[in-house]
Structure formats: structure tokens, C-alpha cells
Amino acid sequence: MNDDPVITVTSVSKTYGSKPVLKNIDLRVYRTQGVCICGVNGAGKSTLLRVIAGLLRPAKGSVKLCGLDVNSEPEKTKSLLGVISHKSMLYPDLTISENLLCFARLYGVKDGEHRVRELLDDAELSSYRYDKAAVLSRGMLQRLAIARAIVHSPAVLLADEPFTGLDAEASRHLISALGKFRAGGGTLVMTTHNSSLALQCCDRVVVLDKSRFIFDAKTSQIDTCRFMED
């Protein structure tokens, strides 16, 4: 493991009006790590991911990606990120290939057509390349969303409740895709309220409760049965 963190969150706090959502959050995530942020609905998981992505500015504290501050160097840090959620962020009237080519061009991917073919093969979507995104099943749409998020080979993938609405087969495919991303050198941070999925996808789990981290451990150190009950 590289000694320098890919993601550095330092003393981050965020409020909505007078309500504190995050309080003095510190987090270091290293290359190829998979970190799952668990917690009940409303715990602040999605807010933290948006702060890491630079979509929300914290009330105090800082976030760095590969040593770059997400607020002072947004263009550079956005190129390091891929983002997926329960929403696909795709164009429904474009075909699968057109969607990926569109994002490849936005990111300036060299030989974008080759990259798109590669991603479609990995996602087992090649035979549907001419179908419009609007007609895809939920599972296929999420596979396409992952391909969209990593078309530019980002250093970091942020996944906000990515399993929402997926059946068991689609969930297995997503777990595999996230594993391949990490095996290729990528760093994953995801949120979920599902403890079982957290343990399958990641090698580290942190729990956010009442705006603070109350638990941080490697999955290998966790009593699986007790953790899932809690």
C-alpha cells in the first residue's frame, strides 16, 4: 500500500441551516482500498460523499484527492473521480454506445471507441450496444452507469447507495465490477445501509452515526455475525 492517501478528509463539518450533518470528520483512504460508509438513513453518508466529490463545500475542513484540494482545484480533481448512485446519470434517448462515447469525449479519452468496446465487453453489454438506455432493465442500466463512471479510468470511484433497486443477480454483477475496479488500481468509497453488501464489497468499514464516525475497522477484523446484527 502506498503511504500517501488517495483521499484525505480533514476536520470536515457540514450543516444544513442550524442542523449539523457532519462533525469534524477525518478519513484517510489509500490506493486500491474499498471503504464502505455505513449508517442509517439520514446519518450523513451521501452528504459526505458529495463533499468528497466537491459537489458540496464543507462549513469547515478540507478534502484532498491525490494531494489536490477539491475546492481550490476542481477541474483537476474532477478528472480523478468517477461517481455512481441509484440514479444512472445517463441520457435515455441515446444508445448504450452513444452514451459511453459522449462521456469519453467529455473527458478527452484517447481512442474513445476502443475504450467503449472494452467497457461494453466487461459489462456484458456488447450485444445491446444499439439499444437506447431508456429500455434497459434496472440491472443493465447500473452496469452501464458503472461503465460511464470509469470510462476515463479515474483514480477514485464514489458509489452512493449503488445497490438500490437491484435484484440478487444484478447485485452480484455490481460486486464483481467494483472488485475489478479495485484490482486495476482504483480506490472505492461507497455508502450503504446494508451491512452484508458492505462486507462483500470492501476491505474496510466505517459507521457514521449522529454526524460522527463511531466505528472504523478492516473487514478481516470484524465479527461478521455480530456486525450484521447491529
C-alpha positions in Angstrom: 0.0 0.0 0.0 1.3 3.5 -0.9 1.9 5.6 2.2 0.3 8.6 0.6 -3.5 8.6 0.9 -5.6 8.9 -2.3 -8.4 10.6 -0.3 -7.7 12.9 2.7 -10.6 14.3 4.6 -9.6 16.6 7.4 -11.8 18.0 10.2 -14.8 18.3 7.8 -18.1 19.7 9.2 -21.3 20.4 7.3 -24.6 21.9 8.5 -27.9 22.5 6.8 -29.3 25.6 8.4 -28.8 25.0 12.1 -28.7 21.2 11.8 -25.2 19.6 12.0 -24.8 16.8 9.4 -21.1 16.1 9.7 -18.9 17.0 12.7 -15.1 17.0 12.5 -14.9 14.1 10.1 -11.4 12.7 9.4 -10.8 10.0 6.9 -7.8 8.6 5.0 -8.2 6.2 2.1 -5.4 4.5 0.3 -4.9 3.2 -3.2 -6.9 0.1 -4.0 -8.8 0.3 -0.7 -12.5 -0.3 -0.7 -14.1 1.7 2.1 -17.8 1.4 2.9 -19.5 4.2 4.9 -22.5 2.6 6.7 -25.2 4.1 8.7 -29.0 4.6 8.9 -30.9 6.8 6.5 -30.1 10.4 7.3 -26.8 9.7 9.0 -24.9 11.9 6.6 -23.4 9.3 4.3 -24.5 10.9 1.0 -23.5 14.3 2.3 -20.0 13.1 3.0 -19.7 11.6 -0.5 -20.8 14.9 -2.1 -18.3 16.8 0.0 -15.5 14.4 -1.2 -16.7 14.8 -4.8 -16.6 18.6 -4.4 -20.3 19.0 -5.0 -20.8 20.4 -1.6 -18.5 22.8 0.2 -17.9 22.0 3.9 -18.6 24.5 6.6 -15.1 23.9 7.7 -12.3 21.4 7.0 -10.8 20.2 3.7 -10.8 17.3 1.2 -7.9 16.3 -1.0 -7.7 13.8 -3.8 -4.2 12.7 -4.7 -2.9 15.7 -2.9 -5.2 18.2 -4.7 -7.8 20.3 -2.9 -11.2 19.6 -4.3 -12.4 23.1 -3.7 -9.4 25.1 -4.9 -8.6 22.8 -7.9 -12.0 21.5 -9.0 -11.1 20.8 -12.7 -8.1 18.7 -11.8 -9.8 16.7 -9.1 -13.0 16.1 -11.1 -10.9 14.2 -13.7 -9.7 11.9 -10.9 -13.3 10.9 -10.0 -16.0 8.6 -11.1 -19.4 8.7 -9.5 -22.3 6.3 -9.5 -25.5 6.2 -7.4 -29.0 4.8 -7.6 -29.6 7.3 -10.4 -27.9 6.4 -13.7 -27.0 9.9 -14.9 -27.3 8.7 -18.5 -29.2 10.0 -21.5 -32.3 7.8 -22.0 -32.7 8.7 -25.7 -29.1 7.8 -26.6 -28.0 4.2 -27.3 -25.6 2.4 -24.9 -22.7 3.1 -27.2 -23.6 6.7 -27.8 -23.9 7.3 -24.0 -20.4 6.0 -23.4 -18.9 7.8 -26.4 -20.4 11.0 -25.2 -18.7 10.7 -21.8 -15.5 9.5 -23.3 -15.3 12.7 -25.4 -16.2 14.9 -22.5 -13.3 13.5 -20.6 -11.0 13.6 -23.6 -10.4 9.9 -23.6 -7.8 8.8 -26.2 -9.2 6.2 -28.7 -12.6 6.5 -27.1 -14.2 4.0 -29.4 -11.8 1.3 -28.3 -12.3 2.2 -24.7 -16.1 1.9 -25.1 -15.8 -1.5 -26.8 -13.7 -2.7 -23.9 -16.1 -1.5 -21.3 -19.1 -3.0 -23.1 -17.4 -6.3 -23.2 -16.5 -6.2 -19.5 -20.1 -5.2 -18.6 -21.6 -7.9 -20.9 -23.5 -5.3 -22.8 -21.9 -5.6 -26.3 -25.0 -7.2 -27.8 -27.2 -4.3 -26.6 -24.9 -1.5 -27.9 -27.5 -0.1 -30.2 -30.4 -0.2 -27.7 -31.4 3.0 -26.1 -30.7 3.4 -22.4 -34.4 4.1 -21.8 -35.3 0.4 -22.5 -32.7 -1.2 -20.2 -33.6 -3.1 -17.1 -32.5 -1.7 -13.8 -29.6 -4.1 -13.5 -28.4 -3.4 -17.1 -28.7 0.3 -16.5 -26.5 0.1 -13.4 -23.9 -1.8 -15.4 -23.9 1.0 -18.0 -23.7 3.6 -15.3 -20.5 1.9 -13.9 -19.0 1.9 -17.4 -19.9 5.6 -17.7 -18.2 6.4 -14.4 -14.9 4.7 -15.2 -14.7 5.5 -18.9 -11.8 7.9 -18.2 -10.0 5.4 -15.8 -10.4 7.5 -12.7 -8.3 7.0 -9.6 -11.4 7.1 -7.3 -14.9 5.7 -7.6 -17.6 7.1 -5.4 -20.7 4.9 -5.2 -23.7 6.3 -3.3 -26.2 3.5 -2.4 -25.5 1.8 -5.8 -27.4 -1.4 -4.9 -30.8 0.4 -4.6 -33.4 -1.5 -6.7 -31.1 -4.3 -7.8 -32.1 -7.9 -7.7 -29.7 -10.6 -6.5 -28.1 -11.3 -9.9 -27.6 -7.6 -10.6 -26.1 -7.1 -7.2 -23.6 -9.9 -7.8 -22.5 -8.3 -11.1 -22.1 -5.0 -9.4 -19.9 -6.5 -6.6 -17.8 -8.1 -9.3 -17.4 -4.8 -11.2 -16.4 -2.9 -8.1 -13.8 -5.6 -7.3 -12.4 -5.4 -10.8 -12.1 -1.6 -10.5 -10.0 -2.0 -7.3 -7.9 -4.8 -8.7 -7.0 -2.5 -11.5 -5.6 0.0 -9.1 -8.7 2.0 -8.3 -9.9 3.3 -4.9 -13.5 2.8 -3.9 -15.6 4.6 -1.4 -19.3 3.6 -1.2 -22.3 4.1 1.0 -24.9 1.7 2.0 -27.2 0.8 4.9 -26.8 -2.9 4.0 -24.1 -4.4 6.2 -23.9 -7.6 4.2 -23.1 -5.7 1.0 -20.6 -3.6 2.8 -18.6 -6.7 3.9 -18.7 -8.2 0.4 -17.5 -5.1 -1.5 -15.0 -3.5 0.8 -12.0 -4.3 2.9 -12.8 -1.6 5.4 -16.0 -0.4 7.0 -16.7 2.9 8.8 -20.0 3.7 10.5 -21.4 7.2 10.6 -23.9 7.9 13.4 -25.2 11.3 14.6 -22.8 13.2 12.3 -19.7 11.4 13.5 -17.7 8.2 12.9 -18.3 5.7 15.7 -16.6 2.7 14.1 -13.7 2.1 11.7 -12.2 -1.4 11.1 -10.9 -3.7 8.4 -13.5 -6.3 7.4 -11.0 -9.0 8.3 -11.2 -7.8 11.9 -15.0 -7.7 12.1 -17.1 -10.3 13.8 -19.4 -10.7 10.8 -22.4 -12.1 12.5 -22.4 -9.5 15.3 -21.8 -6.6 12.9 -24.7 -7.6 10.7 -27.0 -8.0 13.7 -26.0 -4.5 14.9 
